[in-house]
Amino acid sequence: GTNSMDISLNIDPSYITDCDVVVPLRIVSTNVDGIDPDDAQGWTLGTTRIALTVDMLSSNAVEPTEGSLANLLDGDPSTFFHSAWSVAVSGAHYLQINLPDAYSWLQIEYGNRISASTNTPAWFNFYTGTSNADLTLFKAYAWDTDGLNGDSGAFNLLAPVSFSTPQSVFRIENTGSWNGNVFFVMTELAMWGY
């Protein structure tokens, strides 16, 4: 009621099946005056969401006429990032995320554009590494084997992945949009990690 304190908890994410979770807590013993053990169970909300900022995002193919990287993080699913369609770019178009911390467990969600969703990736390579220089292919995603949804305004929550060595750099490289284009569009990027 009148007393409070900050505590730190380490949670093994392999037991978490959702991105935002409720963790049951019960105080069974304490050495802090004013806080007594209680047989009643309490609850707390825990989350592993990564606070993304636009300076963590980059691409080799930003479209100069529309769809900035900042639109991926603005909370508005009607805005979008678009890779280059009005200018030629050599190589596969990609979105890269450079995080300040490394993660052993990761989950990614991205949205499809409300209009022109056929430019959303249907096939893409996912690279991981600890720097830009050591990226390696972790997994090739495909709509038919990974359950990607190409519908207008739909969100794709990829299955969580684990790494034997913590990783901090992640690249989504489009290998084909739903309509076969090399360019792609996304909205509202989110990541969870541990």
Sine and cosine of phi, psi and omega as CSV:
sin_phi,cos_phi,sin_psi,cos_psi,sin_omega,cos_omega
0.00,0.00,-0.85,0.52,-0.10,-0.99
-0.94,-0.35,-0.17,0.99,-0.02,-1.00
-0.93,-0.37,0.58,-0.82,0.07,-1.00
-0.54,-0.84,0.33,-0.94,0.06,-1.00
-0.41,-0.91,0.42,-0.91,0.07,-1.00
-1.00,0.02,0.68,-0.73,0.08,-1.00
-0.76,-0.65,0.41,-0.91,0.07,-1.00
-0.92,-0.39,0.67,-0.74,0.02,-1.00
-0.82,-0.57,0.64,-0.77,0.16,-0.99
-0.96,-0.27,0.85,-0.53,-0.07,-1.00
-0.89,-0.45,0.78,-0.63,0.05,-1.00
-0.98,0.21,0.93,-0.37,-0.10,-1.00
-0.93,0.36,-0.22,0.98,0.01,-1.00
-0.91,0.41,-0.29,0.96,0.04,-1.00
-1.00,-0.06,-0.05,1.00,-0.05,-1.00
-0.99,-0.10,0.82,-0.58,-0.01,-1.00
-0.96,-0.29,-0.05,1.00,0.04,-1.00
-0.76,-0.65,0.29,-0.96,-0.07,-1.00
-0.97,0.22,-0.61,0.79,0.09,-1.00
-0.92,-0.38,0.79,-0.61,-0.15,-0.99
-0.77,-0.64,0.40,-0.92,0.13,-0.99
-0.96,-0.28,0.82,-0.57,-0.06,-1.00
-0.95,-0.32,0.85,-0.52,0.02,-1.00
-0.97,0.25,0.72,-0.70,0.03,-1.00
-0.77,-0.63,0.62,-0.79,0.11,-0.99
-0.68,-0.73,0.78,-0.63,0.04,-1.00
-0.99,0.15,0.91,-0.42,0.00,-1.00
-0.97,-0.24,-0.38,0.92,0.10,-1.00
-0.36,-0.93,0.42,-0.91,0.01,-1.00
-0.37,-0.93,0.45,-0.89,0.10,-0.99
-0.88,-0.48,0.35,0.94,0.00,-1.00
-0.98,-0.21,0.83,-0.56,0.03,-1.00
-0.87,0.49,0.69,-0.72,0.05,-1.00
1.00,-0.05,-0.21,0.98,0.06,-1.00
-0.89,-0.47,0.91,-0.41,-0.08,-1.00
-0.97,-0.26,0.50,-0.87,0.12,-0.99
-0.84,0.54,0.51,-0.86,-0.06,-1.00
-0.60,-0.80,0.76,-0.65,0.03,-1.00
-0.97,0.26,-0.31,0.95,0.02,-1.00
-0.96,0.27,0.59,-0.80,-0.03,-1.00
-1.00,0.04,0.71,-0.70,0.09,-1.00
-0.97,-0.25,0.12,-0.99,-0.02,-1.00
-0.70,-0.72,0.55,-0.84,0.08,-1.00
-0.65,-0.76,0.46,-0.89,0.01,-1.00
-0.99,-0.15,0.76,-0.65,0.04,-1.00
-0.83,-0.55,0.51,-0.86,0.03,-1.00
-0.58,-0.81,0.45,-0.89,0.02,-1.00
-0.88,-0.48,0.38,0.93,-0.05,-1.00
-0.93,0.38,0.71,-0.71,0.01,-1.00
-1.00,0.02,0.74,-0.67,0.01,-1.00
-0.99,0.16,1.00,-0.07,-0.01,-1.00
-0.98,0.17,0.58,-0.81,0.11,-0.99
-0.79,-0.62,0.39,-0.92,-0.10,-0.99
-0.89,0.45,-0.47,0.88,0.01,-1.00
-0.94,0.34,-0.19,0.98,0.07,-1.00
-1.00,0.09,-0.20,0.98,-0.10,-0.99
-0.98,-0.22,0.59,-0.81,0.11,-0.99
-0.46,-0.89,0.26,-0.97,0.04,-1.00
-0.43,-0.90,0.50,-0.87,0.09,-1.00
-1.00,0.07,-0.01,1.00,-0.16,-0.99
-0.55,-0.83,0.83,0.56,0.04,-1.00
-0.97,0.26,0.81,-0.59,0.04,-1.00
-0.93,0.37,0.83,-0.56,-0.07,-1.00
-0.96,0.29,-0.27,0.96,-0.09,-1.00
-0.98,-0.19,-0.25,0.97,-0.04,-1.00
-0.21,-0.98,0.33,-0.94,0.20,-0.98
0.95,0.30,0.95,0.32,-0.03,-1.00
-0.98,0.22,0.29,-0.96,0.05,-1.00
-0.88,0.48,-0.55,0.83,-0.01,-1.00
-0.87,0.50,-0.45,0.89,0.00,-1.00
-0.91,0.42,-0.34,0.94,0.04,-1.00
-0.94,0.35,-0.32,0.95,-0.13,-0.99
-0.85,-0.53,0.20,0.98,-0.14,-0.99
-1.00,0.02,0.00,1.00,0.03,-1.00
0.97,0.23,0.12,0.99,-0.04,-1.00
-0.90,-0.44,0.97,-0.26,-0.03,-1.00
-0.92,0.38,-0.13,0.99,0.05,-1.00
-1.00,0.09,-0.21,0.98,0.10,-1.00
-0.99,-0.12,0.29,-0.96,-0.14,-0.99
-0.42,-0.91,0.32,-0.95,0.23,-0.97
-0.99,-0.17,0.69,-0.72,0.04,-1.00
-0.80,-0.60,0.76,-0.65,0.12,-0.99
-0.99,0.17,0.24,-0.97,-0.21,-0.98
-0.87,0.50,0.84,-0.54,0.13,-0.99
-0.86,-0.51,-0.35,0.94,-0.05,-1.00
-1.00,-0.07,-0.19,0.98,0.04,-1.00
-0.73,-0.68,0.48,-0.88,0.00,-1.00
-0.98,0.18,0.64,-0.77,0.07,-1.00
-0.76,-0.65,0.78,-0.63,0.02,-1.00
-0.98,0.18,0.61,-0.79,0.00,-1.00
1.00,0.08,0.17,-0.99,0.00,-1.00
-0.93,0.37,0.63,-0.78,0.04,-1.00
-0.97,0.25,0.66,-0.75,0.00,-1.00
-0.63,-0.78,0.34,-0.94,0.18,-0.98
-0.89,-0.45,0.79,-0.62,-0.02,-1.00
-0.86,-0.50,0.62,-0.78,0.03,-1.00
-0.85,-0.52,0.88,-0.47,0.06,-1.00
-0.95,-0.30,0.95,-0.31,-0.05,-1.00
-1.00,-0.07,0.52,-0.86,0.02,-1.00
-0.96,0.29,-0.35,0.94,0.01,-1.00
-0.87,-0.49,0.41,-0.91,0.03,-1.00
-0.99,-0.13,0.51,-0.86,-0.08,-1.00
-0.77,-0.64,0.61,-0.79,0.06,-1.00
-1.00,-0.10,-0.27,0.96,-0.04,-1.00
-0.66,-0.75,0.68,-0.73,-0.09,-1.00
-0.52,-0.85,0.56,-0.83,0.15,-0.99
-0.65,-0.76,0.65,-0.76,-0.06,-1.00
-0.83,-0.56,0.62,-0.79,0.12,-0.99
-0.75,-0.67,0.65,-0.76,0.10,-1.00
-0.60,-0.80,0.43,-0.90,-0.01,-1.00
-0.96,-0.26,0.41,-0.91,0.11,-0.99
-1.00,0.00,0.56,-0.83,0.06,-1.00
-0.85,0.53,0.61,-0.79,-0.02,-1.00
-0.91,0.42,-0.60,0.80,0.15,-0.99
-0.88,-0.47,0.44,-0.90,-0.02,-1.00
0.87,0.49,0.64,0.76,0.00,-1.00
-0.93,0.37,-0.24,0.97,0.00,-1.00
-0.92,0.40,-0.22,0.97,0.08,-1.00
-1.00,0.02,0.06,1.00,0.09,-1.00
-0.95,0.32,0.58,-0.81,0.01,-1.00
-0.85,0.52,0.77,-0.64,0.13,-0.99
-0.96,-0.28,-0.40,0.92,0.08,-1.00
-0.67,-0.74,0.78,-0.62,0.06,-1.00
-0.45,-0.89,0.45,-0.89,0.09,-1.00
-0.99,-0.11,0.64,-0.77,0.02,-1.00
-0.91,-0.42,0.91,-0.42,-0.01,-1.00
-0.96,-0.27,0.54,-0.84,0.06,-1.00
-0.71,-0.70,0.35,-0.94,0.04,-1.00
-0.04,-1.00,-0.06,-1.00,0.05,-1.00
-0.95,-0.30,-0.10,1.00,0.08,-1.00
-0.38,-0.93,0.15,-0.99,0.04,-1.00
-0.90,0.44,-0.43,0.90,-0.10,-0.99
-0.99,0.11,-0.26,0.97,-0.09,-1.00
-0.87,-0.50,0.48,0.88,0.01,-1.00
-0.92,0.38,0.71,-0.71,0.06,-1.00
-0.75,-0.66,0.50,-0.87,0.01,-1.00
-0.91,0.41,0.84,-0.53,0.04,-1.00
-1.00,-0.09,-0.68,0.73,-0.04,-1.00
-0.33,-0.94,0.59,-0.81,0.16,-0.99
-0.98,-0.18,0.85,-0.52,-0.01,-1.00
-0.99,-0.11,0.56,-0.83,0.05,-1.00
-0.62,-0.79,0.62,-0.79,-0.07,-1.00
-0.83,0.56,-0.62,0.78,-0.12,-0.99
-0.99,0.15,-0.38,0.92,0.00,-1.00
-0.97,-0.22,-0.33,0.95,-0.05,-1.00
-0.91,-0.42,0.15,0.99,0.10,-0.99
0.92,0.38,0.53,0.85,0.02,-1.00
-0.95,0.32,0.65,-0.76,-0.03,-1.00
-0.97,-0.24,0.83,-0.56,-0.01,-1.00
-0.99,-0.14,0.12,0.99,-0.06,-1.00
-0.93,0.37,0.50,-0.86,0.05,-1.00
-0.84,0.54,0.79,-0.61,0.04,-1.00
0.97,0.24,0.00,1.00,-0.01,-1.00
-0.96,0.29,0.41,-0.91,0.09,-1.00
-0.93,-0.37,0.62,-0.78,0.03,-1.00
-0.92,-0.38,0.92,-0.38,0.08,-1.00
-0.98,-0.18,0.96,-0.29,-0.03,-1.00
-0.95,0.31,0.48,-0.88,0.05,-1.00
-0.88,0.47,0.60,-0.80,0.03,-1.00
-0.86,0.50,0.54,-0.84,0.04,-1.00
-0.81,-0.59,0.49,-0.87,0.03,-1.00
-0.86,-0.51,0.53,-0.85,0.00,-1.00
-0.85,-0.52,0.64,-0.77,0.03,-1.00
-0.94,0.34,-0.48,0.87,0.08,-1.00
-0.85,-0.53,0.76,-0.65,-0.02,-1.00
-0.82,0.58,0.65,-0.76,-0.07,-1.00
-0.87,-0.50,0.50,-0.87,-0.01,-1.00
-0.78,-0.63,-0.20,0.98,-0.01,-1.00
-0.87,-0.49,0.77,-0.64,-0.07,-1.00
-0.72,-0.69,0.70,-0.71,-0.02,-1.00
-0.77,-0.64,0.78,-0.63,0.13,-0.99
-0.97,-0.25,0.93,-0.37,-0.06,-1.00
-0.94,-0.33,0.92,-0.40,-0.03,-1.00
-0.93,0.37,0.79,-0.61,0.11,-0.99
-0.93,-0.37,-0.08,1.00,0.08,-1.00
0.16,-0.99,0.86,-0.52,0.10,-0.99
-0.97,0.25,0.13,-0.99,-0.02,-1.00
-0.84,0.54,-0.51,0.86,0.01,-1.00
-0.99,-0.12,0.14,0.99,0.07,-1.00
1.00,0.01,-0.01,1.00,-0.01,-1.00
-0.94,0.33,0.44,-0.90,0.09,-1.00
-0.99,0.17,-0.45,0.89,0.06,-1.00
-0.99,0.13,0.29,-0.96,-0.05,-1.00
-0.54,-0.84,0.24,-0.97,0.01,-1.00
-0.69,-0.73,0.58,-0.82,0.06,-1.00
-0.57,-0.82,0.35,-0.94,0.14,-0.99
-0.66,-0.75,0.53,-0.85,0.12,-0.99
0.79,0.62,0.99,0.15,0.05,-1.00
-1.00,0.06,0.71,-0.70,0.08,-1.00
-0.66,-0.75,0.52,-0.86,0.02,-1.00
-0.66,-0.75,0.58,-0.82,0.12,-0.99
-0.82,-0.57,0.60,-0.80,-0.04,-1.00
-0.38,-0.92,0.27,-0.96,0.04,-1.00
-0.60,-0.80,0.00,0.00,0.00,0.00
